[in-house]
């Protein structure tokens, strides 16, 4: 979690269960210039961890894809919460948001961007078909590290 406990606002924290594995598997990326793709951002729990823990190099870049449709559980306007949380990291200039369905955003990335990602986190829709499509569509954008899904 962030070095300053409690500075973020999260309704749910399912991400905390990934932290030990991520610390173990991703620590080699900490001081490198890296590109990260996050599919599914919700309130920014994984986003803030990536920015706080992996982005020691000011040239690192994170692209988060989320439609922010307010259809999630009982949480309303989670897009505003996401942006507030990202701002609290002080690294909002290293973070880009694509407000879109992942299927549309990944097509755009595949054809309009030459970015290769060092790490892709797939945690958007949890239906089998959507996860498969996100995995296949983002696979061509992977550089060298890992693809991980929740």
C-alpha positions in Angstrom: 0.0 0.0 0.0 1.0 3.6 -0.2 3.7 4.8 2.2 1.1 7.1 3.7 -1.6 4.8 5.2 -5.2 5.9 4.8 -4.6 8.7 2.2 -6.7 6.9 -0.4 -10.5 6.3 -0.5 -11.6 2.8 -1.4 -15.0 1.2 -1.0 -13.7 -2.3 -1.5 -10.1 -3.7 -1.3 -10.0 -7.0 -3.1 -6.6 -6.0 -4.4 -4.8 -6.5 -1.1 -4.7 -10.2 -1.7 -2.5 -9.7 -4.7 0.1 -7.5 -3.0 2.5 -10.2 -1.7 2.6 -11.9 -5.1 3.1 -8.6 -6.9 5.9 -7.6 -4.6 7.6 -10.9 -5.2 7.1 -11.0 -9.0 7.3 -7.3 -10.0 10.1 -5.9 -7.7 12.6 -6.1 -10.6 10.6 -3.4 -12.4 10.9 -0.8 -9.7 13.7 1.3 -11.0 13.2 0.8 -14.7 11.3 2.8 -17.2 8.2 0.7 -17.7 4.9 0.8 -19.4 1.9 -0.8 -17.7 -1.6 -1.5 -19.0 -4.4 -2.0 -16.5 -7.8 -3.2 -17.8 -10.4 -2.4 -15.2 -9.6 0.4 -12.8 -12.6 0.9 -10.5 -11.5 3.2 -7.7 -7.8 2.9 -8.4 -6.6 0.4 -5.8 -4.3 -1.4 -8.1 -3.5 1.8 -10.0 -2.3 3.6 -6.8 -0.2 0.5 -5.9 1.5 0.5 -9.3 2.2 4.2 -9.2 3.5 4.2 -5.6 5.4 0.9 -5.6 6.7 0.4 -9.2 7.0 3.9 -10.6 10.4 5.1 -9.3 11.4 6.1 -12.8 9.6 9.3 -13.8 9.5 8.1 -17.4 7.3 5.1 -16.5 3.7 5.2 -17.9 0.5 3.6 -16.9 -2.6 3.3 -19.1 -5.8 2.4 -17.3 -8.9 1.3 -19.3 -12.3 1.5 -17.7 -15.8 2.6 -19.0 -16.7 4.0 -15.5 -20.3 3.2 -16.1 -21.6 3.3 -12.4 -23.1 -0.1 -12.7 -20.9 -1.6 -10.1 -22.5 -2.9 -6.9 -23.7 0.0 -4.8 -20.9 2.4 -5.7 -21.8 5.5 -7.6 -19.4 7.9 -9.3 -16.4 5.8 -8.8 -14.7 7.6 -11.7 -14.3 10.7 -9.5 -12.9 8.5 -6.7 -10.4 7.0 -9.1 -9.1 10.4 -10.2 -8.9 11.6 -6.6 -6.9 8.6 -5.6 -4.5 8.8 -8.6 -4.0 12.5 -7.8 -3.0 11.6 -4.2 -0.1 9.6 -5.5 1.5 12.7 -7.0 2.1 10.8 -10.2 -1.0 11.7 -12.2 1.1 12.8 -15.1 2.4 9.3 -15.5 -1.2 7.9 -15.7 -3.4 8.0 -18.7 -7.1 6.9 -18.6 -9.0 5.5 -21.6 -12.6 5.8 -20.6 -13.9 3.0 -22.8 -14.9 -0.6 -23.0 -11.7 -2.6 -23.1 -12.6 -4.2 -26.4 -12.7 -0.7 -28.0 -9.7 0.6 -26.2 -7.5 -2.4 -27.0 -8.3 -2.1 -30.7 -7.3 1.6 -30.6 -4.0 0.7 -28.7 -3.2 -2.0 -31.2 -3.6 0.1 -34.2 -2.7 3.6 -33.1 0.0 3.0 -30.6 3.4 1.3 -30.8 3.7 1.0 -27.0 4.8 -2.4 -25.7 3.9 -3.1 -22.1 6.1 -4.6 -19.5 3.1 -5.6 -17.4 -0.6 -6.0 -18.1 -3.1 -6.4 -15.4 -6.5 -7.7 -16.6 -9.2 -7.1 -14.0 -12.1 -5.7 -16.0 -15.2 -7.7 -16.7 -15.0 -11.1 -15.0 -17.0 -13.0 -17.6 -15.1 -15.8 -19.2 -15.6 -14.5 -22.7 -14.6 -10.9 -21.9 -11.4 -12.1 -20.0 -10.5 -14.2 -23.0 -11.0 -11.3 -25.4 -9.0 -8.9 -23.2 -6.2 -11.5 -22.9 -6.0 -12.1 -26.6 -6.3 -8.5 -27.6 -3.6 -7.3 -25.1 -1.2 -10.2 -25.8 0.2 -8.5 -28.9 1.1 -5.5 -26.7 3.1 -7.4 -24.2 6.8 -6.7 -24.0 8.8 -9.0 -21.7 7.2 -9.4 -18.2 3.8 -10.8 -17.3 0.1 -10.8 -17.9 -2.0 -11.3 -14.7 -5.7 -11.4 -14.3 -7.9 -11.4 -11.2 
